[in-house]
Amino acid sequence: MKFTNQLTVGVALSLLASAAFAYDADWKRGRVYYRSVCTSCHAVQPVGTINPSSKTKAEWAAYLKGDKHAKGKDTVKQYVSKAYRASIKSGNKAAEKFAAVPDQELLDDIAAFLTKGAKDGDAPASCN
Amino acid sequence: MPTFMRTTLALCCAGWLAATGPVLADDAKPELKPVKLTTTADHTKFKELQQVFNSGPEVTKACLRCHTEAAGQIHRTKHWKWEYLNPQTGQTLGKKTVVNNFCISVASNEAACNSCHVGYGWKDASFDFKSEENVDCLACHDTTGNYKKPSGLAGNVVTKDMEFPPGSGKILKAIDLSKIAQKVGKSSRDTCGACHFNGGGGDGVKHGDLDSSMSAPEKEVDVHMDATGLDFTCATCHKTSSHDVAGSRYTPTAKDSKGAHLRGKADNGNPATCVACHDNAPHKKEARLNQHAAKIACQTCHIPSFARGGIATKMTWDWSTAGQRDAEGKHITKKDAKGRIIYESRKGDFTLGENVKPEYVWFNGQVTYTLITDKIEKTGQRTPINKIGGSPSDGKSMIWPMKVFRGSQPYDPVNKTLVTPHTAGNDDTGYWKNLDWDKAIAVGMNTSGHPFSGKIDFIKTEMSWPINHMVAPKEKALGCVECHSKDGRLAGIPGIYIPVRDNNKLLDTVGWAIVFLTLLGVFGHATLRIVTARRH
């Protein structure tokens, strides 16, 4: 019984911890990163633009979960990572501004923007 | 203790440490609890907001339980009253009253226009301007970007999916007011822009220097609002006091000679001017430019063009061509090569512009409107919707950049007045539905309470919009030759001497002759000195 109580406390603590520190995604920061960093390569030429409204919310969720960039040649996370931001920050103001943001937070921000700006999102968005 | 229990307990503890550890380590100050730094209140924690809201006023009631004075403050503002008494001219202005040459007027079109009112339910003259719960807090304080007030619902929100207009098959989706209310925060470019970017009926239509490219602009579009740089919101300059937003289109500050604002200074004036931050002599390296600042508004050089964010602004609107139908009697829409609408049966012909060079005038801040009660003679000249005051000699004027919007709009040739047509609305008299000016103007004038003869003509008008936003980086400010040339930007500006523009042939000839004679004298004198020196 004693151990059961301890176990319950442990589980509760664990859940509380994750709830207390759950990150509240900032779609506006995601918007700036997407439009300044992602779109800096995904221009009309040579790669082609990818409007947030070109996919549904489910498609964006699957894309981010799959984490395959350029058809699996590398990962999406790589382009959101601190290391990547550090590598381009001299020529990209968004990368410089968000240089210290934890990777997962920035990824959540971008996911929030894409969910909102998706074809079936609350505010379908373009690249600009 | 069974092994699986020990293992589970260990995993839970590890989970706790994993969750808290990085935060504590990052903060390096374990005594500080993690908090939101952008607000002093986490509205998700308020029980008042943890409920289902079925209407906007229900949310407002919840807000007012804590923010007891907010609605009363809003009631005193232009954003609420849409009415403004101009102390300079004595004219009663405000959206409720003025007529323009875009969608023309609010009267009889309240249900559509008032989706941009900071209130709920203003559908006609019966609206209760004293109601506190009719104040819309979320229009300015939404942070989710999901708050919407569709046109046609008198500023109300949709909390259950609905077909609108009825019978159209178009479904307006419900918004989750509870989620939105729990995420309220400071106003932002997005909240202000929801209305101010879309003035005149669409993105960038009206102002020219305000459109959705300003939601998260690059430095090239606006050096202050640059989302990866200074990141100003609208309220950074339009500093708000008791919910009253500083800065006015009706009484703009054309010349601010009060210098930079200081804390505690008794009369700081309008905080939304350039001078309020940059002072009256902002050019540190080129002091000569400060002399320019005595007569030339900062905006003239620092906003070289408007509509620079990739969104076109409307430059002309000809209502007189509205009403055409196709062979089947249906409304027509025409688009240009870029897919932008340039003709609609319900509105007439438009022209659009991007990267538009402003027009320039002397401006002293006084704006006099042509109101519905004013008599107008139809002449060869365009009638000014708003007359911009100013002259080179009044000591109050500066040279300002303007977007001048030109159009042709319906007019009563017997009473010699502008008219207020009923345009929006899913009824038999709404022009945008039935394309019938007779009905639309009769109903609109009856609603606004002004006489209508029954005769309709069209009159050419123009309306000036001082350009204030889309300030370019200093490297992109105008160069000297843009004005100091014969056909420069200030070619038509009277009452000021502008070198190069204003050269006089006779004066130049005399001047160069003096230079030539001076040089001749110097060389002649030198030659004589050399010659005489050799003789000795």
Interface residues (C-beta under 8 A of the other chain):
Chain A: F3 T4 Q6 L7 G10 V11 L13 S14 A17 S18 A20 F21 D24 W27 K28 R31 V32 R35 S36 K93 A94 E96 K97 K116 D122 A123 N128
Chain B: M1 P2 M5 T8 L9 C12 C13 G15 W16 A19 T20 V23 P34 K36 T144 G145 N146 I175 S188 D190 S213 S215 A216 E218 K219 D226 A227 T228 G229 G309 G310
